[in-house]
Amino acid sequence: MYYSFNHQHYTYLARGIYIEQLQNWMNIFPKAQFLILLSEDLFSHPQETMNKVFQFLELAAYLSEEYLP
């Protein structure tokens, strides 16, 4: 197997651009099966963001004390 130090360590910018990766997945699965959230929202409003996840997954809302200030 070929290994390139430069590729492994200097392509982080390209790997951080998710649109190309998502487009590949969206060619296979319906877009309705994706929930795309911002990590900033999770960090600043964890309970509300997790409620979006639970709703998307059709699960009951869950209140976690870990999210409370």
Predicted model as a PDB file, atoms N, CA, C, CB and O in Angstrom, pLDDT in the B-factor column:
MODEL        1                                                                  
ATOM      1  N   MET A   1       0.844  -1.174   0.000  1.00 76.00           N  
ATOM      2  CA  MET A   1       0.000   0.000   0.000  1.00 76.00           C  
ATOM      3  C   MET A   1       0.889   1.238   0.000  1.00 76.00           C  
ATOM      4  CB  MET A   1      -0.960  -0.002   1.217  1.00 76.00           C  
ATOM      5  O   MET A   1       1.879   1.300   0.729  1.00 76.00           O  
ATOM      6  N   TYR A   2       0.534   2.213  -0.815  1.00 79.00           N  
ATOM      7  CA  TYR A   2       1.297   3.449  -0.928  1.00 79.00           C  
ATOM      8  C   TYR A   2       0.925   4.408   0.193  1.00 79.00           C  
ATOM      9  CB  TYR A   2       1.060   4.106  -2.292  1.00 79.00           C  
ATOM     10  O   TYR A   2      -0.252   4.570   0.516  1.00 79.00           O  
ATOM     11  N   TYR A   3       1.909   5.028   0.772  1.00 80.00           N  
ATOM     12  CA  TYR A   3       1.691   6.024   1.815  1.00 80.00           C  
ATOM     13  C   TYR A   3       2.474   7.278   1.463  1.00 80.00           C  
ATOM     14  CB  TYR A   3       2.109   5.480   3.212  1.00 80.00           C  
ATOM     15  O   TYR A   3       3.657   7.203   1.131  1.00 80.00           O  
ATOM     16  N   SER A   4       1.833   8.403   1.535  1.00 81.00           N  
ATOM     17  CA  SER A   4       2.492   9.667   1.268  1.00 81.00           C  
ATOM     18  C   SER A   4       2.366  10.557   2.495  1.00 81.00           C  
ATOM     19  CB  SER A   4       1.892  10.357   0.017  1.00 81.00           C  
ATOM     20  O   SER A   4       1.260  10.915   2.902  1.00 81.00           O  
ATOM     21  N   PHE A   5       3.494  10.907   3.078  1.00 82.00           N  
ATOM     22  CA  PHE A   5       3.490  11.790   4.245  1.00 82.00           C  
ATOM     23  C   PHE A   5       2.827  13.119   3.896  1.00 82.00           C  
ATOM     24  CB  PHE A   5       4.930  12.024   4.758  1.00 82.00           C  
ATOM     25  O   PHE A   5       1.989  13.614   4.650  1.00 82.00           O  
ATOM     26  N   ASN A   6       3.203  13.697   2.751  1.00 77.00           N  
ATOM     27  CA  ASN A   6       2.647  14.991   2.355  1.00 77.00           C  
ATOM     28  C   ASN A   6       1.139  14.925   2.176  1.00 77.00           C  
ATOM     29  CB  ASN A   6       3.298  15.472   1.068  1.00 77.00           C  
ATOM     30  O   ASN A   6       0.419  15.816   2.626  1.00 77.00           O  
ATOM     31  N   HIS A   7       0.659  13.882   1.525  1.00 72.00           N  
ATOM     32  CA  HIS A   7      -0.794  13.750   1.346  1.00 72.00           C  
ATOM     33  C   HIS A   7      -1.489  13.596   2.682  1.00 72.00           C  
ATOM     34  CB  HIS A   7      -1.124  12.553   0.446  1.00 72.00           C  
ATOM     35  O   HIS A   7      -2.524  14.219   2.919  1.00 72.00           O  
ATOM     36  N   GLN A   8      -0.942  12.787   3.545  1.00 72.00           N  
ATOM     37  CA  GLN A   8      -1.554  12.522   4.847  1.00 72.00           C  
ATOM     38  C   GLN A   8      -1.590  13.776   5.714  1.00 72.00           C  
ATOM     39  CB  GLN A   8      -0.797  11.412   5.570  1.00 72.00           C  
ATOM     40  O   GLN A   8      -2.549  13.984   6.458  1.00 72.00           O  
ATOM     41  N   HIS A   9      -0.560  14.609   5.630  1.00 71.00           N  
ATOM     42  CA  HIS A   9      -0.447  15.731   6.556  1.00 71.00           C  
ATOM     43  C   HIS A   9      -0.804  17.095   5.970  1.00 71.00           C  
ATOM     44  CB  HIS A   9       0.929  15.785   7.076  1.00 71.00           C  
ATOM     45  O   HIS A   9      -0.990  18.050   6.725  1.00 71.00           O  
ATOM     46  N   TYR A  10      -0.904  17.209   4.667  1.00 70.00           N  
ATOM     47  CA  TYR A  10      -1.146  18.520   4.079  1.00 70.00           C  
ATOM     48  C   TYR A  10      -2.424  18.590   3.254  1.00 70.00           C  
ATOM     49  CB  TYR A  10       0.015  18.905   3.225  1.00 70.00           C  
ATOM     50  O   TYR A  10      -2.627  19.571   2.540  1.00 70.00           O  
ATOM     51  N   THR A  11      -3.276  17.603   3.326  1.00 72.00           N  
ATOM     52  CA  THR A  11      -4.550  17.652   2.603  1.00 72.00           C  
ATOM     53  C   THR A  11      -5.732  17.881   3.545  1.00 72.00           C  
ATOM     54  CB  THR A  11      -4.759  16.360   1.818  1.00 72.00           C  
ATOM     55  O   THR A  11      -6.885  17.661   3.173  1.00 72.00           O  
ATOM     56  N   TYR A  12      -5.434  18.323   4.767  1.00 69.00           N  
ATOM     57  CA  TYR A  12      -6.506  18.529   5.745  1.00 69.00           C  
ATOM     58  C   TYR A  12      -7.509  19.567   5.280  1.00 69.00           C  
ATOM     59  CB  TYR A  12      -5.926  18.946   7.081  1.00 69.00           C  
ATOM     60  O   TYR A  12      -8.692  19.463   5.606  1.00 69.00           O  
ATOM     61  N   LEU A  13      -7.069  20.567   4.526  1.00 70.00           N  
ATOM     62  CA  LEU A  13      -8.012  21.559   4.037  1.00 70.00           C  
ATOM     63  C   LEU A  13      -9.023  20.924   3.090  1.00 70.00           C  
ATOM     64  CB  LEU A  13      -7.273  22.699   3.337  1.00 70.00           C  
ATOM     65  O   LEU A  13     -10.228  21.137   3.226  1.00 70.00           O  
ATOM     66  N   ALA A  14      -8.538  20.157   2.145  1.00 72.00           N  
ATOM     67  CA  ALA A  14      -9.434  19.509   1.187  1.00 72.00           C  
ATOM     68  C   ALA A  14     -10.356  18.517   1.887  1.00 72.00           C  
ATOM     69  CB  ALA A  14      -8.626  18.798   0.095  1.00 72.00           C  
ATOM     70  O   ALA A  14     -11.524  18.390   1.519  1.00 72.00           O  
ATOM     71  N   ARG A  15      -9.846  17.820   2.883  1.00 70.00           N  
ATOM     72  CA  ARG A  15     -10.684  16.847   3.589  1.00 70.00           C  
ATOM     73  C   ARG A  15     -11.735  17.528   4.444  1.00 70.00           C  
ATOM     74  CB  ARG A  15      -9.826  15.940   4.455  1.00 70.00           C  
ATOM     75  O   ARG A  15     -12.725  16.902   4.822  1.00 70.00           O  
ATOM     76  N   GLY A  16     -11.535  18.800   4.755  1.00 73.00           N  
ATOM     77  CA  GLY A  16     -12.498  19.547   5.546  1.00 73.00           C  
ATOM     78  C   GLY A  16     -13.625  20.141   4.726  1.00 73.00           C  
ATOM     79  O   GLY A  16     -14.563  20.711   5.283  1.00 73.00           O  
ATOM     80  N   ILE A  17     -13.546  20.016   3.408  1.00 78.00           N  
ATOM     81  CA  ILE A  17     -14.610  20.512   2.541  1.00 78.00           C  
ATOM     82  C   ILE A  17     -15.562  19.347   2.301  1.00 78.00           C  
ATOM     83  CB  ILE A  17     -14.041  21.091   1.182  1.00 78.00           C  
ATOM     84  O   ILE A  17     -15.290  18.456   1.496  1.00 78.00           O  
ATOM     85  N   TYR A  18     -16.675  19.374   3.009  1.00 81.00           N  
ATOM     86  CA  TYR A  18     -17.563  18.228   3.035  1.00 81.00           C  
ATOM     87  C   TYR A  18     -18.521  18.150   1.861  1.00 81.00           C  
ATOM     88  CB  TYR A  18     -18.335  18.241   4.283  1.00 81.00           C  
ATOM     89  O   TYR A  18     -19.111  17.098   1.620  1.00 81.00           O  
ATOM     90  N   ILE A  19     -18.688  19.237   1.127  1.00 83.00           N  
ATOM     91  CA  ILE A  19     -19.707  19.244   0.079  1.00 83.00           C  
ATOM     92  C   ILE A  19     -19.469  18.150  -0.952  1.00 83.00           C  
ATOM     93  CB  ILE A  19     -19.743  20.596  -0.607  1.00 83.00           C  
ATOM     94  O   ILE A  19     -20.415  17.495  -1.389  1.00 83.00           O  
ATOM     95  N   GLU A  20     -18.216  17.947  -1.344  1.00 82.00           N  
ATOM     96  CA  GLU A  20     -17.932  16.909  -2.340  1.00 82.00           C  
ATOM     97  C   GLU A  20     -18.243  15.524  -1.787  1.00 82.00           C  
ATOM     98  CB  GLU A  20     -16.464  16.979  -2.787  1.00 82.00           C  
ATOM     99  O   GLU A  20     -18.787  14.674  -2.492  1.00 82.00           O  
ATOM    100  N   GLN A  21     -17.899  15.305  -0.534  1.00 84.00           N  
ATOM    101  CA  GLN A  21     -18.184  14.011   0.081  1.00 84.00           C  
ATOM    102  C   GLN A  21     -19.689  13.805   0.217  1.00 84.00           C  
ATOM    103  CB  GLN A  21     -17.504  13.904   1.456  1.00 84.00           C  
ATOM    104  O   GLN A  21     -20.198  12.715  -0.044  1.00 84.00           O  
ATOM    105  N   LEU A  22     -20.400  14.860   0.630  1.00 89.00           N  
ATOM    106  CA  LEU A  22     -21.853  14.751   0.769  1.00 89.00           C  
ATOM    107  C   LEU A  22     -22.534  14.522  -0.567  1.00 89.00           C  
ATOM    108  CB  LEU A  22     -22.413  15.999   1.421  1.00 89.00           C  
ATOM    109  O   LEU A  22     -23.500  13.762  -0.645  1.00 89.00           O  
ATOM    110  N   GLN A  23     -22.052  15.161  -1.611  1.00 90.00           N  
ATOM    111  CA  GLN A  23     -22.657  14.960  -2.927  1.00 90.00           C  
ATOM    112  C   GLN A  23     -22.549  13.505  -3.353  1.00 90.00           C  
ATOM    113  CB  GLN A  23     -21.993  15.866  -3.970  1.00 90.00           C  
ATOM    114  O   GLN A  23     -23.485  12.959  -3.937  1.00 90.00           O  
ATOM    115  N   ASN A  24     -21.425  12.878  -3.070  1.00 91.00           N  
ATOM    116  CA  ASN A  24     -21.278  11.454  -3.399  1.00 91.00           C  
ATOM    117  C   ASN A  24     -22.312  10.617  -2.650  1.00 91.00           C  
ATOM    118  CB  ASN A  24     -19.853  10.964  -3.060  1.00 91.00           C  
ATOM    119  O   ASN A  24     -22.943   9.737  -3.236  1.00 91.00           O  
ATOM    120  N   TRP A  25     -22.485  10.888  -1.361  1.00 92.00           N  
ATOM    121  CA  TRP A  25     -23.471  10.141  -0.575  1.00 92.00           C  
ATOM    122  C   TRP A  25     -24.883  10.433  -1.036  1.00 92.00           C  
ATOM    123  CB  TRP A  25     -23.334  10.469   0.904  1.00 92.00           C  
ATOM    124  O   TRP A  25     -25.729   9.541  -1.066  1.00 92.00           O  
ATOM    125  N   MET A  26     -25.141  11.687  -1.398  1.00 93.00           N  
ATOM    126  CA  MET A  26     -26.489  12.068  -1.820  1.00 93.00           C  
ATOM    127  C   MET A  26     -26.844  11.529  -3.200  1.00 93.00           C  
ATOM    128  CB  MET A  26     -26.624  13.574  -1.816  1.00 93.00           C  
ATOM    129  O   MET A  26     -28.012  11.550  -3.589  1.00 93.00           O  
ATOM    130  N   ASN A  27     -25.871  11.056  -3.929  1.00 95.00           N  
ATOM    131  CA  ASN A  27     -26.149  10.368  -5.184  1.00 95.00           C  
ATOM    132  C   ASN A  27     -26.658   8.952  -4.927  1.00 95.00           C  
ATOM    133  CB  ASN A  27     -24.894  10.328  -6.062  1.00 95.00           C  
ATOM    134  O   ASN A  27     -27.236   8.322  -5.812  1.00 95.00           O  
ATOM    135  N   ILE A  28     -26.441   8.465  -3.726  1.00 96.00           N  
ATOM    136  CA  ILE A  28     -26.827   7.101  -3.370  1.00 96.00           C  
ATOM    137  C   ILE A  28     -28.089   7.082  -2.507  1.00 96.00           C  
ATOM    138  CB  ILE A  28     -25.682   6.405  -2.635  1.00 96.00           C  
ATOM    139  O   ILE A  28     -28.989   6.270  -2.725  1.00 96.00           O  
ATOM    140  N   PHE A  29     -28.143   7.983  -1.527  1.00 96.00           N  
ATOM    141  CA  PHE A  29     -29.246   8.000  -0.569  1.00 96.00           C  
ATOM    142  C   PHE A  29     -30.101   9.242  -0.766  1.00 96.00           C  
ATOM    143  CB  PHE A  29     -28.714   7.941   0.871  1.00 96.00           C  
ATOM    144  O   PHE A  29     -29.594  10.276  -1.201  1.00 96.00           O  
ATOM    145  N   PRO A  30     -31.397   9.155  -0.450  1.00 95.00           N  
ATOM    146  CA  PRO A  30     -32.273  10.333  -0.560  1.00 95.00           C  
ATOM    147  C   PRO A  30     -31.807  11.444   0.388  1.00 95.00           C  
ATOM    148  CB  PRO A  30     -33.745   9.946  -0.248  1.00 95.00           C  
ATOM    149  O   PRO A  30     -31.346  11.177   1.497  1.00 95.00           O  
ATOM    150  N   LYS A  31     -31.935  12.669  -0.063  1.00 92.00           N  
ATOM    151  CA  LYS A  31     -31.504  13.813   0.743  1.00 92.00           C  
ATOM    152  C   LYS A  31     -32.275  13.910   2.050  1.00 92.00           C  
ATOM    153  CB  LYS A  31     -31.669  15.101  -0.045  1.00 92.00           C  
ATOM    154  O   LYS A  31     -31.773  14.463   3.029  1.00 92.00           O  
ATOM    155  N   ALA A  32     -33.481  13.380   2.073  1.00 95.00           N  
ATOM    156  CA  ALA A  32     -34.289  13.414   3.293  1.00 95.00           C  
ATOM    157  C   ALA A  32     -33.677  12.578   4.413  1.00 95.00           C  
ATOM    158  CB  ALA A  32     -35.696  12.924   2.999  1.00 95.00           C  
ATOM    159  O   ALA A  32     -34.079  12.707   5.570  1.00 95.00           O  
ATOM    160  N   GLN A  33     -32.720  11.733   4.088  1.00 96.00           N  
ATOM    161  CA  GLN A  33     -32.086  10.897   5.104  1.00 96.00           C  
ATOM    162  C   GLN A  33     -30.862  11.571   5.731  1.00 96.00           C  
ATOM    163  CB  GLN A  33     -31.683   9.564   4.498  1.00 96.00           C  
ATOM    164  O   GLN A  33     -30.164  10.959   6.539  1.00 96.00           O  
ATOM    165  N   PHE A  34     -30.605  12.808   5.368  1.00 95.00           N  
ATOM    166  CA  PHE A  34     -29.461  13.542   5.895  1.00 95.00           C  
ATOM    167  C   PHE A  34     -29.920  14.650   6.823  1.00 95.00           C  
ATOM    168  CB  PHE A  34     -28.621  14.119   4.759  1.00 95.00           C  
ATOM    169  O   PHE A  34     -30.893  15.349   6.541  1.00 95.00           O  
ATOM    170  N   LEU A  35     -29.227  14.799   7.906  1.00 96.00           N  
ATOM    171  CA  LEU A  35     -29.405  15.931   8.804  1.00 96.00           C  
ATOM    172  C   LEU A  35     -28.034  16.573   8.946  1.00 96.00           C  
ATOM    173  CB  LEU A  35     -30.007  15.495  10.208  1.00 96.00           C  
ATOM    174  O   LEU A  35     -27.106  15.970   9.486  1.00 96.00           O  
ATOM    175  N   ILE A  36     -27.921  17.772   8.469  1.00 94.00           N  
ATOM    176  CA  ILE A  36     -26.629  18.465   8.496  1.00 94.00           C  
ATOM    177  C   ILE A  36     -26.732  19.600   9.500  1.00 94.00           C  
ATOM    178  CB  ILE A  36     -26.227  19.003   7.071  1.00 94.00           C  
ATOM    179  O   ILE A  36     -27.574  20.490   9.378  1.00 94.00           O  
ATOM    180  N   LEU A  37     -25.869  19.549  10.481  1.00 95.00           N  
ATOM    181  CA  LEU A  37     -25.875  20.532  11.561  1.00 95.00           C  
ATOM    182  C   LEU A  37     -24.499  21.180  11.667  1.00 95.00           C  
ATOM    183  CB  LEU A  37     -26.275  19.873  12.908  1.00 95.00           C  
ATOM    184  O   LEU A  37     -23.493  20.612  11.242  1.00 95.00           O  
ATOM    185  N   LEU A  38     -24.476  22.360  12.233  1.00 93.00           N  
ATOM    186  CA  LEU A  38     -23.215  23.047  12.486  1.00 93.00           C  
ATOM    187  C   LEU A  38     -22.691  22.661  13.865  1.00 93.00           C  
ATOM    188  CB  LEU A  38     -23.392  24.583  12.378  1.00 93.00           C  
ATOM    189  O   LEU A  38     -23.449  22.635  14.834  1.00 93.00           O  
ATOM    190  N   SER A  39     -21.426  22.367  13.953  1.00 91.00           N  
ATOM    191  CA  SER A  39     -20.848  22.042  15.259  1.00 91.00           C  
ATOM    192  C   SER A  39     -20.957  23.236  16.197  1.00 91.00           C  
ATOM    193  CB  SER A  39     -19.375  21.610  15.112  1.00 91.00           C  
ATOM    194  O   SER A  39     -21.085  23.067  17.410  1.00 91.00           O  
ATOM    195  N   GLU A  40     -20.907  24.446  15.638  1.00 94.00           N  
ATOM    196  CA  GLU A  40     -21.052  25.646  16.460  1.00 94.00           C  
ATOM    197  C   GLU A  40     -22.392  25.655  17.182  1.00 94.00           C  
ATOM    198  CB  GLU A  40     -20.910  26.905  15.599  1.00 94.00           C  
ATOM    199  O   GLU A  40     -22.476  26.069  18.338  1.00 94.00           O  
ATOM    200  N   ASP A  41     -23.444  25.196  16.498  1.00 95.00           N  
ATOM    201  CA  ASP A  41     -24.759  25.128  17.130  1.00 95.00           C  
ATOM    202  C   ASP A  41     -24.770  24.101  18.250  1.00 95.00           C  
ATOM    203  CB  ASP A  41     -25.833  24.791  16.096  1.00 95.00           C  
ATOM    204  O   ASP A  41     -25.369  24.326  19.302  1.00 95.00           O  
ATOM    205  N   LEU A  42     -24.120  22.993  18.027  1.00 93.00           N  
ATOM    206  CA  LEU A  42     -24.059  21.960  19.072  1.00 93.00           C  
ATOM    207  C   LEU A  42     -23.324  22.487  20.300  1.00 93.00           C  
ATOM    208  CB  LEU A  42     -23.360  20.686  18.540  1.00 93.00           C  
ATOM    209  O   LEU A  42     -23.749  22.245  21.430  1.00 93.00           O  
ATOM    210  N   PHE A  43     -22.227  23.203  20.082  1.00 92.00           N  
ATOM    211  CA  PHE A  43     -21.453  23.715  21.213  1.00 92.00           C  
ATOM    212  C   PHE A  43     -22.162  24.850  21.943  1.00 92.00           C  
ATOM    213  CB  PHE A  43     -20.098  24.188  20.737  1.00 92.00           C  
ATOM    214  O   PHE A  43     -22.072  24.955  23.166  1.00 92.00           O  
ATOM    215  N   SER A  44     -22.868  25.701  21.196  1.00 94.00           N  
ATOM    216  CA  SER A  44     -23.509  26.850  21.844  1.00 94.00           C  
ATOM    217  C   SER A  44     -24.914  26.544  22.362  1.00 94.00           C  
ATOM    218  CB  SER A  44     -23.575  28.005  20.877  1.00 94.00           C  
ATOM    219  O   SER A  44     -25.361  27.151  23.335  1.00 94.00           O  
ATOM    220  N   HIS A  45     -25.611  25.608  21.718  1.00 93.00           N  
ATOM    221  CA  HIS A  45     -26.981  25.248  22.118  1.00 93.00           C  
ATOM    222  C   HIS A  45     -27.139  23.728  22.052  1.00 93.00           C  
ATOM    223  CB  HIS A  45     -28.041  25.954  21.200  1.00 93.00           C  
ATOM    224  O   HIS A  45     -27.864  23.216  21.200  1.00 93.00           O  
ATOM    225  N   PRO A  46     -26.469  23.013  22.942  1.00 93.00           N  
ATOM    226  CA  PRO A  46     -26.462  21.547  22.827  1.00 93.00           C  
ATOM    227  C   PRO A  46     -27.838  20.899  22.960  1.00 93.00           C  
ATOM    228  CB  PRO A  46     -25.557  20.973  23.868  1.00 93.00           C  
ATOM    229  O   PRO A  46     -28.151  19.967  22.218  1.00 93.00           O  
ATOM    230  N   GLN A  47     -28.661  21.372  23.887  1.00 92.00           N  
ATOM    231  CA  GLN A  47     -29.959  20.719  24.075  1.00 92.00           C  
ATOM    232  C   GLN A  47     -30.857  20.921  22.858  1.00 92.00           C  
ATOM    233  CB  GLN A  47     -30.653  21.258  25.335  1.00 92.00           C  
ATOM    234  O   GLN A  47     -31.500  19.976  22.401  1.00 92.00           O  
ATOM    235  N   GLU A  48     -30.906  22.138  22.331  1.00 93.00           N  
ATOM    236  CA  GLU A  48     -31.741  22.413  21.168  1.00 93.00           C  
ATOM    237  C   GLU A  48     -31.251  21.635  19.950  1.00 93.00           C  
ATOM    238  CB  GLU A  48     -31.759  23.915  20.865  1.00 93.00           C  
ATOM    239  O   GLU A  48     -32.049  21.114  19.171  1.00 93.00           O  
ATOM    240  N   THR A  49     -29.956  21.566  19.799  1.00 94.00           N  
ATOM    241  CA  THR A  49     -29.393  20.842  18.655  1.00 94.00           C  
ATOM    242  C   THR A  49     -29.673  19.353  18.770  1.00 94.00           C  
ATOM    243  CB  THR A  49     -27.881  21.089  18.550  1.00 94.00           C  
ATOM    244  O   THR A  49     -30.032  18.709  17.784  1.00 94.00           O  
ATOM    245  N   MET A  50     -29.512  18.805  19.958  1.00 93.00           N  
ATOM    246  CA  MET A  50     -29.796  17.390  20.138  1.00 93.00           C  
ATOM    247  C   MET A  50     -31.281  17.104  19.946  1.00 93.00           C  
ATOM    248  CB  MET A  50     -29.342  16.929  21.522  1.00 93.00           C  
ATOM    249  O   MET A  50     -31.645  16.036  19.454  1.00 93.00           O  
ATOM    250  N   ASN A  51     -32.134  18.038  20.325  1.00 94.00           N  
ATOM    251  CA  ASN A  51     -33.566  17.852  20.079  1.00 94.00           C  
ATOM    252  C   ASN A  51     -33.844  17.748  18.582  1.00 94.00           C  
ATOM    253  CB  ASN A  51     -34.377  19.012  20.691  1.00 94.00           C  
ATOM    254  O   ASN A  51     -34.703  16.971  18.165  1.00 94.00           O  
ATOM    255  N   LYS A  52     -33.126  18.521  17.773  1.00 96.00           N  
ATOM    256  CA  LYS A  52     -33.264  18.408  16.317  1.00 96.00           C  
ATOM    257  C   LYS A  52     -32.867  17.016  15.841  1.00 96.00           C  
ATOM    258  CB  LYS A  52     -32.407  19.470  15.609  1.00 96.00           C  
ATOM    259  O   LYS A  52     -33.508  16.442  14.960  1.00 96.00           O  
ATOM    260  N   VAL A  53     -31.808  16.483  16.431  1.00 96.00           N  
ATOM    261  CA  VAL A  53     -31.350  15.135  16.065  1.00 96.00           C  
ATOM    262  C   VAL A  53     -32.411  14.109  16.446  1.00 96.00           C  
ATOM    263  CB  VAL A  53     -29.999  14.800  16.760  1.00 96.00           C  
ATOM    264  O   VAL A  53     -32.755  13.241  15.644  1.00 96.00           O  
ATOM    265  N   PHE A  54     -32.933  14.208  17.673  1.00 95.00           N  
ATOM    266  CA  PHE A  54     -33.959  13.259  18.118  1.00 95.00           C  
ATOM    267  C   PHE A  54     -35.202  13.346  17.237  1.00 95.00           C  
ATOM    268  CB  PHE A  54     -34.334  13.522  19.587  1.00 95.00           C  
ATOM    269  O   PHE A  54     -35.784  12.324  16.873  1.00 95.00           O  
ATOM    270  N   GLN A  55     -35.600  14.555  16.902  1.00 96.00           N  
ATOM    271  CA  GLN A  55     -36.771  14.727  16.049  1.00 96.00           C  
ATOM    272  C   GLN A  55     -36.520  14.135  14.666  1.00 96.00           C  
ATOM    273  CB  GLN A  55     -37.139  16.213  15.933  1.00 96.00           C  
ATOM    274  O   GLN A  55     -37.394  13.474  14.106  1.00 96.00           O  
ATOM    275  N   PHE A  56     -35.351  14.365  14.121  1.00 98.00           N  
ATOM    276  CA  PHE A  56     -34.993  13.823  12.814  1.00 98.00           C  
ATOM    277  C   PHE A  56     -35.041  12.297  12.820  1.00 98.00           C  
ATOM    278  CB  PHE A  56     -33.599  14.306  12.401  1.00 98.00           C  
ATOM    279  O   PHE A  56     -35.486  11.676  11.856  1.00 98.00           O  
ATOM    280  N   LEU A  57     -34.580  11.708  13.910  1.00 97.00           N  
ATOM    281  CA  LEU A  57     -34.562  10.247  14.049  1.00 97.00           C  
ATOM    282  C   LEU A  57     -35.891   9.685  14.538  1.00 97.00           C  
ATOM    283  CB  LEU A  57     -33.461   9.833  15.001  1.00 97.00           C  
ATOM    284  O   LEU A  57     -36.037   8.477  14.725  1.00 97.00           O  
ATOM    285  N   GLU A  58     -36.855  10.577  14.743  1.00 96.00           N  
ATOM    286  CA  GLU A  58     -38.182  10.207  15.233  1.00 96.00           C  
ATOM    287  C   GLU A  58     -38.100   9.514  16.590  1.00 96.00           C  
ATOM    288  CB  GLU A  58     -38.884   9.300  14.225  1.00 96.00           C  
ATOM    289  O   GLU A  58     -38.745   8.497  16.843  1.00 96.00           O  
ATOM    290  N   LEU A  59     -37.278  10.114  17.448  1.00 96.00           N  
ATOM    291  CA  LEU A  59     -37.125   9.633  18.816  1.00 96.00           C  
ATOM    292  C   LEU A  59     -37.701  10.670  19.770  1.00 96.00           C  
ATOM    293  CB  LEU A  59     -35.633   9.343  19.146  1.00 96.00           C  
ATOM    294  O   LEU A  59     -37.792  11.853  19.445  1.00 96.00           O  
ATOM    295  N   ALA A  60     -38.083  10.209  20.941  1.00 93.00           N  
ATOM    296  CA  ALA A  60     -38.583  11.131  21.957  1.00 93.00           C  
ATOM    297  C   ALA A  60     -37.460  12.068  22.387  1.00 93.00           C  
ATOM    298  CB  ALA A  60     -39.151  10.359  23.178  1.00 93.00           C  
ATOM    299  O   ALA A  60     -36.295  11.675  22.440  1.00 93.00           O  
ATOM    300  N   ALA A  61     -37.820  13.294  22.689  1.00 86.00           N  
ATOM    301  CA  ALA A  61     -36.838  14.262  23.176  1.00 86.00           C  
ATOM    302  C   ALA A  61     -36.249  13.753  24.487  1.00 86.00           C  
ATOM    303  CB  ALA A  61     -37.483  15.670  23.368  1.00 86.00           C  
ATOM    304  O   ALA A  61     -36.912  13.053  25.253  1.00 86.00           O  
ATOM    305  N   TYR A  62     -35.008  14.111  24.728  1.00 85.00           N  
ATOM    306  CA  TYR A  62     -34.308  13.657  25.923  1.00 85.00           C  
ATOM    307  C   TYR A  62     -33.615  14.853  26.547  1.00 85.00           C  
ATOM    308  CB  TYR A  62     -33.287  12.524  25.592  1.00 85.00           C  
ATOM    309  O   TYR A  62     -32.860  15.557  25.876  1.00 85.00           O  
ATOM    310  N   LEU A  63     -33.859  15.080  27.795  1.00 84.00           N  
ATOM    311  CA  LEU A  63     -33.219  16.176  28.509  1.00 84.00           C  
ATOM    312  C   LEU A  63     -32.034  15.621  29.279  1.00 84.00           C  
ATOM    313  CB  LEU A  63     -34.219  16.894  29.461  1.00 84.00           C  
ATOM    314  O   LEU A  63     -32.182  14.750  30.136  1.00 84.00           O  
ATOM    315  N   SER A  64     -30.882  16.129  28.966  1.00 83.00           N  
ATOM    316  CA  SER A  64     -29.677  15.665  29.648  1.00 83.00           C  
ATOM    317  C   SER A  64     -29.172  16.764  30.582  1.00 83.00           C  
ATOM    318  CB  SER A  64     -28.576  15.264  28.623  1.00 83.00           C  
ATOM    319  O   SER A  64     -29.088  17.930  30.198  1.00 83.00           O  
ATOM    320  N   GLU A  65     -28.845  16.381  31.793  1.00 82.00           N  
ATOM    321  CA  GLU A  65     -28.285  17.346  32.729  1.00 82.00           C  
ATOM    322  C   GLU A  65     -26.900  17.823  32.304  1.00 82.00           C  
ATOM    323  CB  GLU A  65     -28.218  16.743  34.113  1.00 82.00           C  
ATOM    324  O   GLU A  65     -26.439  18.867  32.766  1.00 82.00           O  
ATOM    325  N   GLU A  66     -26.240  17.080  31.442  1.00 81.00           N  
ATOM    326  CA  GLU A  66     -24.926  17.473  30.946  1.00 81.00           C  
ATOM    327  C   GLU A  66     -25.010  18.739  30.115  1.00 81.00           C  
ATOM    328  CB  GLU A  66     -24.310  16.351  30.124  1.00 81.00           C  
ATOM    329  O   GLU A  66     -24.020  19.457  29.977  1.00 81.00           O  
ATOM    330  N   TYR A  67     -26.179  19.021  29.562  1.00 74.00           N  
ATOM    331  CA  TYR A  67     -26.342  20.194  28.703  1.00 74.00           C  
ATOM    332  C   TYR A  67     -26.689  21.447  29.495  1.00 74.00           C  
ATOM    333  CB  TYR A  67     -27.416  19.933  27.669  1.00 74.00           C  
ATOM    334  O   TYR A  67     -26.641  22.556  28.963  1.00 74.00           O  
ATOM    335  N   LEU A  68     -27.033  21.275  30.745  1.00 69.00           N  
ATOM    336  CA  LEU A  68     -27.452  22.419  31.552  1.00 69.00           C  
ATOM    337  C   LEU A  68     -26.239  23.223  31.986  1.00 69.00           C  
ATOM    338  CB  LEU A  68     -28.256  21.958  32.780  1.00 69.00           C  
ATOM    339  O   LEU A  68     -25.180  22.661  32.263  1.00 69.00           O  
ATOM    340  N   PRO A  69     -26.397  24.555  32.045  1.00 63.00           N  
ATOM    341  CA  PRO A  69     -25.255  25.404  32.462  1.00 63.00           C  
ATOM    342  C   PRO A  69     -24.917  25.232  33.912  1.00 63.00           C  
ATOM    343  CB  PRO A  69     -25.547  26.861  32.198  1.00 63.00           C  
ATOM    344  O   PRO A  69     -23.990  25.870  34.410  1.00 63.00           O  
TER     345      PRO A  69                                                      
ENDMDL                                                                          
END                                                                             
